[in-house]
Structures are given as C-alpha cells and as structure tokens.
Amino acid sequence: MKIALLGYGKMGKVIEKIAVNRGHEVVLKIDKDSAPYDISTVDVAINFSTPDSAVENIRMALENRVPVISGTTGWLSEMERIKKVCADHNGAFIYASNFSLGVNIFFELNKHLAKMMKNLTNYQIDLEEIHHTQKEDAPSGTAITLAEGILEHSMHDSWGLTPLKDTDKLPITAKRIDTVPGTHTVNYSSEVDRISLIHTAHNREGFGLGAVVAAEWIVGKTGVFTMNDVLNIG
C-alpha cells in the first residue's frame, strides 16, 4: 500500500515507522514547507497536519479519489463541507479524535457506563485530561468525544472547561504536562464513593498503529466511516 503522510511531525514519523514495519511504502511526506505534489499516485492519505492545513489537505485528497484517514482536531466546523466533498467524489473518509484502538474501546465503555449511571442523580460527573505541553487544543478532541458520549445520557446540556460558573455544564479539566502522551479520566463521585474510568497512553505508538490499521481497512471502500466501523464495535 502506498501512503501519503499529510503532516510530518512527531505523529507522522511514528506512523511512518509503523507503516513500513507492516510492509507499506510511504511515498509522500507533506509538511507546511513542502513543494507542490501529486497525491493521485497513492492508495491512501493519513492526515495529522495542523488544524489550519487539515481541511485543504483532506479536500485535495478526496477530490483526487484518495481515501483519507484524519486525526487532526480543531477543524470540525468544516466537517459537513468535507462530507459533501467525499460524497461528490465517491470518496472514503475516516475522522477520529483518537485512533488508539484502546481509546476507541474506552469510548464505548464510557457510553455504556453513562447509560448505567443516567438515573443515579447523587453522582456528580467530571472529566480530566492530561497531555504534553505541545498539545495545541484544550480540551483535547478525545475529551470532547468522551463528553459527547456522556451528554447523551446525563442532565448536563453541554460541556465546559473548569473552573465553571454554569453548573449545568459537564466540567472538563485540561492539564498540560511535559512528555505525557495522554491520560483521560471519567469520574462519577458521590458522598459515599467514586467510580472512575481511566485510559492511560504509554506512548504515541498506539495512536499511530490505529491510524495505519484504519488506512488498511478503508482502501477500496466508499463513504464516511468511524473507528467503530474499523473495529466492528458499538
């Protein structure tokens, strides 16, 4: 499989290593200072570029009928536009706020726990996420996905970063600590106990592996998919 890496930062380099080890070939490495390129020669594009570059990178690939895997967060206001481009060109697209296989299982566990806790109003819910200091957005896309899974089954109408004045919002605490790949915690706290659901990433390898697995899965397909489709869960 011939792969284009759209964004060649730390994640791009991790993905390259994993892809090559799995027998694939990285034929394009595109960063902000790259020269013009022909993306039509590849089988799939994996986008981990910056938010301001993501939409154009994804659009260009889809218009050239190249399937796209995208893990960049911070551009989702343009999602409907990208879905239309995908449909207009019979393309294939997967966006995930986190491609880690374990995190996507964690997302489903989070939804299931939220359903179970829905009527137990004596529990207060909060989220905490910790990432490395180079993480540009706060809260992380992963934390937002977790929050959305909870909001479907709670009395909260939206989420917000702590400290909060509006108690109707689900509180998210975002911390930035050097070298932390990512830790996400969902807490249900009452006067008598606490239930916590935690995912801790040990390194970036899990994110890269999930992106490559998704790229392997999407080749030859048409439509907009999620990691649930890739993993056949949910």
C-alpha positions in Angstrom: 0.0 0.0 0.0 1.4 3.4 -1.0 0.8 6.0 1.7 0.9 9.8 1.7 1.6 11.4 5.1 -0.1 14.8 5.3 1.8 16.4 8.2 5.2 15.0 9.1 5.6 16.0 12.7 6.0 13.6 15.6 2.9 11.6 14.8 3.8 11.5 11.1 7.2 10.0 12.0 5.6 7.4 14.3 3.1 6.4 11.6 5.8 6.1 9.0 7.8 3.7 11.2 4.7 1.5 11.9 3.5 1.6 8.3 7.0 0.5 6.9 7.2 -2.3 9.6 3.8 -3.6 8.3 5.0 -3.8 4.8 3.7 -0.5 3.4 5.5 2.3 1.5 5.4 6.0 2.4 5.8 7.7 -0.9 4.8 11.3 0.1 5.7 13.2 3.2 4.0 16.6 3.1 4.6 19.4 5.6 3.9 23.1 5.6 7.0 24.0 3.5 6.7 21.1 1.0 6.7 21.8 -2.7 3.6 21.1 -4.8 2.8 17.4 -5.1 0.7 14.9 -7.0 -1.4 13.0 -4.4 -3.2 10.9 -7.1 -0.4 8.3 -7.1 -1.1 7.0 -3.6 -3.5 4.4 -2.2 -4.4 6.3 1.0 -3.6 9.5 2.8 -3.1 9.8 6.5 -3.6 13.4 7.8 -2.0 14.6 11.0 -1.3 18.1 9.8 -2.1 21.3 11.8 -5.7 22.4 12.1 -5.2 25.3 9.6 -3.9 22.9 7.0 -6.2 20.0 7.6 -9.3 21.0 5.5 -7.3 21.8 2.4 -5.2 18.6 2.7 -8.3 16.4 3.1 -10.2 18.2 0.3 -7.3 17.8 -2.1 -7.0 14.1 -1.4 -10.7 13.4 -1.7 -11.0 15.3 -4.9 -8.3 13.0 -6.3 -10.3 10.0 -5.1 -7.7 9.1 -2.5 -9.2 7.7 0.8 -8.3 9.8 3.8 -7.6 9.0 7.5 -7.5 12.1 9.6 -6.6 12.5 13.2 -6.2 16.3 13.3 -8.5 18.1 15.7 -9.6 21.7 15.8 -11.2 21.9 12.3 -14.5 20.2 12.8 -16.6 23.3 12.0 -15.8 22.3 8.4 -16.9 18.6 8.8 -20.1 19.0 6.8 -18.2 20.5 3.9 -15.7 17.7 3.9 -18.5 15.1 4.0 -20.0 16.7 0.9 -16.7 16.7 -0.9 -16.4 13.0 0.0 -19.9 12.2 -1.3 -19.4 14.3 -4.5 -16.3 12.4 -5.5 -17.4 8.9 -4.2 -14.5 9.1 -1.7 -13.8 7.4 1.6 -13.0 9.2 4.8 -12.5 8.5 8.5 -12.0 11.1 11.2 -11.2 10.1 14.7 -10.3 12.3 17.6 -8.1 9.5 18.7 -7.0 6.5 16.6 -5.8 4.4 19.5 -7.5 1.0 19.4 -7.7 1.0 23.2 -9.2 4.6 23.3 -11.9 3.6 20.9 -12.9 0.7 23.1 -12.7 3.2 26.0 -15.2 5.5 24.2 -17.7 2.6 24.0 -17.2 1.7 27.7 -17.8 5.4 28.5 -21.1 5.5 26.7 -22.2 2.2 28.4 -21.3 3.5 31.9 -23.1 6.8 31.2 -26.3 4.8 30.3 -26.0 2.8 33.5 -25.5 5.9 35.7 -28.2 8.0 34.0 -30.7 7.8 36.8 -28.3 7.9 39.7 -28.5 11.6 40.3 -26.5 11.5 43.5 -23.3 11.1 41.4 -21.5 14.2 40.1 -19.7 13.7 36.8 -16.4 15.3 35.7 -13.7 14.6 33.1 -9.9 15.2 33.4 -7.5 15.0 30.5 -3.7 15.3 30.6 -1.5 15.9 27.6 2.0 17.0 26.7 2.7 20.8 26.7 2.9 20.8 22.8 -0.8 19.9 22.6 -2.4 22.9 20.8 -6.1 22.5 21.7 -7.8 22.2 25.1 -9.7 20.2 25.8 -8.4 17.5 23.6 -10.6 16.0 20.9 -10.6 12.8 22.9 -12.0 14.6 25.9 -14.7 16.2 23.8 -15.7 12.8 22.3 -15.9 11.4 25.9 -18.0 14.4 26.9 -20.4 13.9 24.0 -20.8 10.3 24.9 -21.8 11.3 28.4 -24.1 14.2 27.4 -26.4 11.8 25.6 -27.2 10.2 28.9 -27.0 12.9 31.6 -28.7 16.0 32.9 -25.9 18.2 31.5 -26.7 20.2 28.4 -23.1 20.9 27.3 -19.5 20.8 28.5 -17.1 23.4 29.6 -13.5 23.9 30.9 -13.0 24.3 34.6 -13.4 26.5 36.6 -17.1 26.7 35.7 -19.8 29.2 36.8 -22.5 27.3 35.0 -23.3 24.1 36.9 -25.4 22.8 34.1 -22.3 22.1 32.1 -20.2 18.9 32.3 -16.8 20.0 33.7 -13.6 19.1 31.9 -10.2 19.8 33.5 -7.4 20.1 30.9 -3.8 19.7 32.2 -0.6 20.1 30.2 2.5 18.2 31.5 5.7 17.6 29.6 6.1 14.2 27.9 2.6 12.9 28.8 1.2 11.2 25.7 -2.4 11.3 27.0 -4.4 10.3 30.1 -8.2 10.6 30.2 -10.3 10.0 33.3 -14.1 10.0 33.7 -15.3 10.3 37.4 -18.7 9.7 38.9 -18.4 10.9 42.5 -20.9 10.7 45.4 -20.7 11.3 49.1 -20.1 7.6 49.6 -17.8 6.5 46.7 -16.3 7.3 43.4 -16.3 5.3 40.1 -13.5 6.1 37.7 -12.9 5.1 34.1 -9.3 5.7 33.1 -7.3 5.3 29.9 -3.5 6.0 30.0 -1.4 6.0 26.9 2.2 4.9 27.5 3.5 6.4 24.2 2.4 7.5 20.7 2.7 4.1 19.2 -1.0 3.2 19.9 -2.2 6.3 18.0 0.0 5.5 15.0 -1.0 1.8 14.9 -4.7 2.7 14.9 -4.2 5.1 12.1 -2.4 2.5 9.9 -5.0 -0.2 10.7 -7.7 2.3 9.6 -5.8 3.0 6.4 -5.5 -0.7 5.7 -9.3 -1.1 6.3 -10.6 1.8 4.2 -8.8 1.1 0.9 -11.5 0.0 -1.7 -14.4 1.4 0.3 -16.7 4.4 -0.3 -18.3 6.6 2.4 -17.7 8.3 5.7 -16.8 6.0 8.5 -15.6 5.9 12.1 -13.3 3.7 14.1 -16.3 1.8 15.2 -16.6 0.6 11.7 -13.0 -0.4 11.5 -13.2 -2.3 14.9 -16.7 -3.6 14.3 -17.8 -2.3 17.7 -20.7 -0.1 19.0 
